């Protein structure tokens, strides 16, 4: 399952950090951040709970870039 989330991030480098943090989160099959569109597309592992996984994605993104936001 793929879902798209609105994000708030200040620079392309920060967006790359967010993408990497999301990709390294358990339950995420793939994640792509589009800095220009301010969107993150996340594909979840089969059987994963998207809400729980996205809470962890948000925490991981805040660790690498504390002023970013992922709107769930």
C-alpha positions as CSV (number, residue, x, y, z in Angstrom):
1,X,0.0,0.0,0.0
2,X,1.3,3.5,-0.9
3,X,0.2,6.7,0.8
4,X,1.2,10.3,0.2
5,X,1.8,12.7,3.1
6,X,2.3,16.5,3.1
7,X,5.6,17.6,4.7
8,X,7.2,20.8,5.7
9,X,10.9,21.1,5.3
10,X,13.3,24.1,4.6
11,X,15.9,22.7,2.2
12,X,16.6,19.9,-0.3
13,X,19.4,18.5,1.9
14,X,16.9,18.2,4.8
15,X,14.4,16.5,2.5
16,X,17.1,14.0,1.6
17,X,17.8,13.3,5.3
18,X,14.0,12.8,5.9
19,X,13.8,10.4,2.9
20,X,16.7,8.4,4.3
21,X,15.2,8.3,7.8
22,X,11.9,7.2,6.4
23,X,13.5,4.4,4.3
24,X,15.3,3.1,7.4
25,X,12.1,2.7,9.4
26,X,10.7,-0.7,10.1
27,X,7.5,-1.4,8.1
28,X,8.5,0.9,5.2
29,X,9.2,-0.8,1.9
30,X,10.2,2.5,0.2
31,X,9.9,6.2,0.7
32,X,10.4,9.1,-1.7
33,X,10.4,12.8,-0.7
34,X,9.7,15.4,-3.3
35,X,11.1,18.7,-2.0
36,X,9.5,20.9,-4.6
37,X,6.0,19.4,-4.0
38,X,6.6,19.1,-0.3
39,X,5.3,15.5,-0.3
40,X,6.5,12.2,0.9
41,X,5.2,9.0,-0.8
42,X,5.6,5.9,1.5
43,X,5.0,2.3,0.5
44,X,4.4,0.1,3.4
45,X,5.5,-3.5,3.9
46,X,2.7,-6.0,3.6
47,X,0.8,-6.4,6.9
48,X,2.3,-3.2,8.4
49,X,0.0,-0.7,10.2
50,X,0.4,2.6,8.3
51,X,-0.6,4.8,11.3
52,X,1.9,3.1,13.6
53,X,4.7,3.1,11.0
54,X,4.1,6.8,10.2
55,X,4.4,7.7,13.9
56,X,7.8,6.1,13.8
57,X,8.7,7.7,10.5
58,X,7.8,11.1,12.0
59,X,10.0,10.4,15.1
60,X,12.9,9.3,12.9
61,X,12.6,12.4,10.7
62,X,12.6,14.7,13.8
63,X,15.8,13.0,14.9
64,X,17.7,13.9,11.8
65,X,16.0,17.3,11.1
66,X,14.2,18.7,14.2
67,X,12.4,21.6,12.3
68,X,10.7,19.3,9.7
69,X,7.1,18.1,9.9
70,X,5.2,15.2,8.5
71,X,1.4,15.8,8.5
72,X,-0.4,12.5,9.2
